[in-house]
Every structure is written in structure tokens, then in C-alpha cells.
Amino acid sequence: MRLRQVMLVEGRAEALTVLEQQRGMQGGVQAGWTATHRVIPAGAAAQVARAVGLPSPRQPAPPREVETLVLALRIAAQQVPRYATVFQEQAQQLLADLSFAQRCVIDEQWEGLHSSLTPPLATDAEPLAVGHEPQAAITVEQARQAVREAIRSGQTLTVRYYTPSAHRITTRTIRPLELTSTGVRGWCELRQEERAFRFDRILAIAAHMG
């Protein structure tokens, strides 16, 4: 109940409903939201970290707990823009200790939730018909090579990226930071955060200086 009251004051109550339906995380997210709202007036990153139960470096959280906390922090960043930077920084600290595959899972969970809460811009997203699977114009190896060259040359990348959880294609400008065997970690201009992108979901890619 407290979370719904916060959502009604700071944002939209549908955020909680969708999250409950999709992930069954009511308890964890409610605790994080309630505690976060309590310290918002202070605007202190350390207080926010303690309030939402972020683990210390000596006590890393299990992946499922991290998933819950990251989603709660991203909802907070979206619904309370004044403290978006604080929430995003705390989410990135949690993600830093995860593997690339784990980051991909969390990022995809968020994209599905985000698409349910935020109408897409016409220039950013392409909804797909039910049952339609997008076709990639490039192979995984071509995507990997393009990323490798972009990192070597200091280029940015524009990609068309498919997210199954949202069943949507988005156009992203990425500043690649790290190449892995299955994808790339980079700064996403669309989301204004670091994101993990899988090669097998990149439909098209182009490099440019910037």
C-alpha cells in the first residue's frame, strides 16, 4: 500500500502493477521504494544506498536480489527525475559485479518493463506484429568485428536492436566500452546509461566518428 501511495504521488501506479505481474517482486521492490522515498529529501547517495539495502563490496548480493534492486532503482530514476543520477549510479555499481550474461538478462527485463510504462518515440522504436520475428541484415561475426573496430578506432555505433521481452526493435547509438565473446557493453544514448547488447540481437550496425 505504501508503494502505491508513493507511486501516486511521484509517478504512475501502473509501474507497480506491471512489475508485480511480470516478475512477482512486490515485496522486494516495495521495500526498496518505501526506503528510497524516505531518504529522497536528503539527496545523499550514501543514504540511498543504505536505505534500499545495497550490499557492501564485502557482501555481494545474489543475482536475483541484484535484479530486484536494479529494477527498483531504475523505476526510482524514471519516476523521480531529481535523483535519477543517484539511482542510476547505484544501479551501475550493482551491475558492475555481474557477468555480461547476467547484465543482459537484467537489461532485457528492464526493457520489457520500460516499454510497458513509456510510450515509444516514433523515431526510436518499431513495434512488431505478434508472431513476427525480425531478420538480421548481418551475422553475429560481422557485428563482433564492427564492435572490435569501433573500439580500436574510438568510433560510436548505431544499431538496430531487437528486445524479445518488449517484442520491439529500437535504434540505439552506442559508445562501446567492452567487447565480450557474446556481445558488447557500452553507453547507450537512448537510455542514458550503460547497457549490455548481445550480438545475436543486433539486426544492423553502422560505425561513425563522434
C-alpha positions in Angstrom: 0.0 0.0 0.0 2.8 2.4 0.9 4.4 1.8 -2.5 1.2 2.6 -4.3 0.9 5.8 -2.4 4.4 6.8 -3.3 3.8 5.9 -6.9 0.6 8.0 -7.0 2.5 11.0 -5.5 5.7 10.7 -7.5 4.6 8.9 -10.7 2.2 6.3 -12.1 0.8 3.5 -10.1 0.8 1.2 -13.2 4.6 0.8 -12.7 4.0 -1.3 -9.7 1.2 -3.3 -11.2 3.2 -4.2 -14.3 6.2 -5.2 -12.2 4.1 -7.4 -10.0 2.6 -9.1 -12.9 5.8 -9.7 -14.8 8.3 -10.6 -12.0 6.4 -11.2 -8.8 8.7 -8.8 -6.9 6.2 -6.9 -4.9 8.0 -7.5 -1.5 11.5 -6.6 -2.6 10.6 -3.6 -4.8 8.1 -2.3 -2.2 10.8 -2.3 0.5 13.2 -0.6 -1.8 10.8 2.0 -2.9 9.5 2.8 0.6 13.0 3.2 2.0 14.2 5.2 -1.0 11.3 7.6 -0.7 12.1 8.1 2.9 15.6 9.5 2.1 14.8 11.3 -1.1 14.7 14.8 0.5 18.3 14.3 1.8 19.5 13.6 -1.7 22.6 11.7 -0.4 23.9 8.8 -2.4 25.2 7.0 0.7 21.8 7.3 2.4 20.0 6.0 -0.6 22.4 3.0 -0.8 21.8 2.1 2.8 18.1 2.7 2.5 17.5 0.3 -0.4 19.7 -2.3 1.1 22.6 -2.2 -1.4 25.3 -4.6 -0.3 28.8 -3.6 0.6 31.7 -4.8 -1.5 32.4 -7.4 1.1 28.9 -8.8 0.9 27.9 -9.1 -2.7 24.2 -9.7 -3.3 23.0 -12.8 -5.1 22.0 -12.2 -8.7 18.2 -12.4 -8.0 18.5 -9.8 -5.3 20.6 -7.6 -7.6 17.9 -7.9 -10.3 15.2 -6.7 -7.9 17.3 -3.8 -6.6 18.4 -2.7 -10.1 14.8 -2.7 -11.3 13.6 -0.8 -8.2 16.4 1.8 -8.7 15.6 2.3 -12.4 11.9 2.8 -11.6 13.0 5.4 -9.0 15.2 7.1 -11.5 12.3 7.3 -14.0 9.7 8.4 -11.6 11.8 10.8 -9.5 14.0 12.6 -12.1 15.6 14.9 -9.5 17.5 12.0 -8.1 17.9 10.0 -11.3 21.7 10.3 -11.3 22.0 8.9 -7.8 19.7 6.0 -8.5 21.5 5.2 -11.8 24.9 5.3 -10.2 23.8 2.9 -7.5 22.3 0.5 -10.2 25.6 0.6 -12.1 27.6 -0.3 -9.0 25.4 -3.3 -8.6 25.7 -4.4 -12.2 29.5 -4.0 -12.2 29.9 -7.2 -10.2 27.8 -9.3 -12.6 28.8 -11.3 -15.7 27.9 -10.0 -19.1 25.2 -12.7 -19.4 23.6 -11.6 -16.1 23.6 -8.0 -17.2 21.9 -8.9 -20.4 19.1 -10.7 -18.5 18.5 -7.7 -16.2 18.7 -5.2 -19.1 16.1 -7.2 -21.0 13.8 -7.4 -18.0 14.0 -3.6 -17.7 13.4 -3.0 -21.4 10.2 -5.1 -21.2 9.0 -3.2 -18.2 10.1 0.2 -19.6 8.1 -0.5 -22.8 5.0 -1.2 -20.8 5.4 2.1 -18.9 6.6 4.5 -21.5 5.1 5.1 -25.0 7.9 4.8 -27.5 9.0 7.7 -29.7 8.3 7.0 -33.3 11.9 7.5 -34.3 13.2 5.2 -31.5 11.2 2.1 -31.7 9.5 -0.3 -34.1 6.8 -2.4 -32.6 6.5 -5.8 -34.2 3.4 -7.8 -35.1 2.6 -10.7 -32.9 4.4 -13.8 -34.1 6.7 -11.9 -36.4 10.4 -12.5 -35.8 12.9 -9.8 -37.2 15.5 -10.8 -39.7 19.1 -9.6 -39.1 20.9 -8.0 -42.0 24.3 -9.0 -40.6 25.8 -12.1 -39.0 27.0 -12.3 -35.4 30.6 -12.3 -36.6 30.0 -9.2 -38.6 28.6 -7.5 -35.6 31.5 -8.6 -33.4 34.0 -7.3 -36.0 32.2 -3.9 -36.3 32.4 -3.5 -32.5 36.0 -4.5 -32.3 36.9 -2.0 -35.0 34.8 0.7 -33.3 36.6 0.2 -30.0 40.0 0.3 -31.7 39.2 3.4 -33.7 37.2 5.3 -31.0 34.0 5.2 -33.0 30.4 5.2 -31.9 27.9 2.7 -33.3 24.3 3.0 -34.4 22.5 -0.3 -34.1 19.0 -1.7 -34.7 18.5 -3.9 -31.7 15.7 -6.5 -31.0 14.4 -6.9 -27.5 12.3 -10.1 -27.1 10.8 -9.1 -23.8 9.3 -6.0 -25.4 9.0 -7.6 -28.9 10.3 -4.3 -30.3 13.2 -3.1 -32.4 15.0 0.1 -31.2 17.6 2.2 -32.8 20.5 2.9 -30.4 23.6 5.0 -30.5 26.2 3.1 -28.5 29.7 4.2 -27.3 31.3 0.7 -26.9 33.3 0.2 -23.8 34.0 -3.6 -23.6 33.9 -6.4 -26.1 32.9 -9.9 -24.9 32.5 -13.2 -26.6 28.8 -12.8 -27.0 28.2 -9.0 -27.0 29.2 -5.5 -26.1 28.9 -3.4 -23.0 28.5 0.3 -23.9 27.0 3.6 -23.1 23.5 3.8 -24.6 22.5 7.3 -25.7 18.8 6.4 -25.8 18.7 5.2 -22.2 21.5 7.4 -20.9 23.0 4.5 -19.1 25.4 1.6 -19.7 23.8 -1.3 -21.3 24.7 -4.8 -22.4 24.0 -5.7 -26.0 24.0 -9.3 -27.4 25.5 -9.8 -30.9 22.7 -12.2 -31.9 20.1 -9.4 -31.3 21.8 -6.8 -33.4 19.9 -6.6 -36.7 22.1 -3.9 -38.3 25.1 -1.9 -37.3 27.0 1.2 -38.6 30.1 2.9 -37.2 30.8 6.7 -37.2 33.1 9.1 -35.6 31.6 11.0 -32.7 
